[in-house]
């Protein structure tokens, strides 16, 4: 009993240290951003200091990401429910890659947070947000941590041919309402009537969609852009992944897989394979679940 308590305490301390190191990297990125143009006028005056800070950020990033990747493999975690372990694998891998993307590939010039000149007009020109106070650094770090597509930054990920939520609703209100309300009503009934692997996987995608969209709504209530855009209305599989599904992994797939392999080999097909391989490793947690679930509702 005492051994289990001690193991639980050590696991909790490990989790807290991982979170603390992750947050520390984000604050250091905010600090480095405040020392560079357009915030600092004499950037060239302390080049060595900036380089030293960059090395610290890179080292802490590697340590934090490594600890995050190893966390789901702790004995106390492996012994838990397969759903919990699989979820932790997917979550930890995502945030580790996101941290590596920010702390290694973008550390030379950290992303610039942008704000509207006229807060009441979404079409107004955007300008760099202030980076003078601790509150400014906190908002910068918070948005880097929680935004999947970095909408508030100059590295925002754009999805091909995706209209805004307002535009999509205005194009065909009846169709928009059907693809918004229809899937959560029809898919559970379809799984009940036709419990096949296809219908169950579709329902699993629906759960992922509404789960992530719900978290996004709680964290960013005023964001006019949804994470997903009626995924089940996609005309093709290509449109589904490139336009209607979320693009939260696009940034690190580009910087950690696609661009390095393209630069190394000069081959776009090889770069595409590398990106798909990385996303395959990311989703490997779900494969683990299918191997360990022992007859869950998806596999029955």
Secondary structure, 3 states (H helix, E strand, C coil): CHHHHHHHHHHHHHHHHHHHHHHHHHHHHHHHHHCCCCCCCCHHHHHHHHHHHHHHHHHHHHHHHHHHHHHCCCHHHHCCCHHHHHHHHHHHHHHHHHHHHHHHHCCCCCCCEEEECCCCCCCCCEEECCCCCHHHHHHHHHHHHHCCCCCCECCCCCCCCCCCHHHHHHHCHHHHHHHHHHHHHHHHHHHHHCCCHHHHHHHHHHHHHHHHHHHHHHHCCCCCCCCCCCHHHCCCHHHHHHHHCCCCCHHHHHHHHHHHHHHHHCCHHHHHHHHHHHHHHHCHHHHHHHHHCCCCCCCC
